[in-house]
Amino acid sequence: MSQARDALGETRTCPHCRSTILASAAVCPACRHHVRAGTRVTAGPPRVTIHPFTVEGRVRSAAGAGAWEYAVVLSIRNDRGEEIGRQVVGVGAMRGEEGRTFTLDVEVYVPV
């Protein structure tokens, strides 16, 4: 991007994994590849990242319960409770006594 400063909240597609990311991002949060040439030299000081919300949970099927299928659904709501985003981020199955651990981490970036 040749703009001196990206518009707040503007998005683009990561050229590596095709995820939607912030246009101001130097590193894709999904695949962790650098997405801006010369970022380390020309972008100035790194942006401060705040993690105001992290939650982790484990799901384990009960002994003898058989197979379970799951879908991980992420929804984002504004202050009025209106859903502004909803996405299935993963699906899968667990057999027997298998388990899965799910972590949700919200990263907030301070513009520089």
Residue, then its C-alpha position, 0 to 999 in steps of 0.5 A: m500500500s502506498q498510502a501514508r496512513d491506512a484508513l482506520g478499520e480498512t481491510r485487505t486480503c492476506p496474499h498468503c492465506r487469503s484471510t481478511i486482515l486489517a490494511s494496516a497490518a504488517v503481519c497476518p494474524a492468521c498465518r503470521h506471514h509478513v504482508r508488507a515489504g519494508t515494514r521493519v524499516t519504514a513503518g516506524p515503531p511497532r504498534v502496541t498490541i493489547h489482549p483485553f480478552t482471552v478465553e480457553g476451554r476444553v471439550r472432551s466427549a464422555a467415555g462411551a458417548g460415541a463420536w461427536e461433531y462440532a462447529v466453532v462459530l464466532s459472532i461479533r456484536n456491537d453495543r446495541g447487540e446487533e450482530i455485525g459479523r458471524q463466521v464458522v472458523g472450524v469444524g471437525a469430529m471427535r471419536g471416543e474419548e478424544g478432546r479439543t482445546f479452543t482458544l479465543d484471543v481478541e487482539v486490539y491494535v493502537p494506531v501509530 
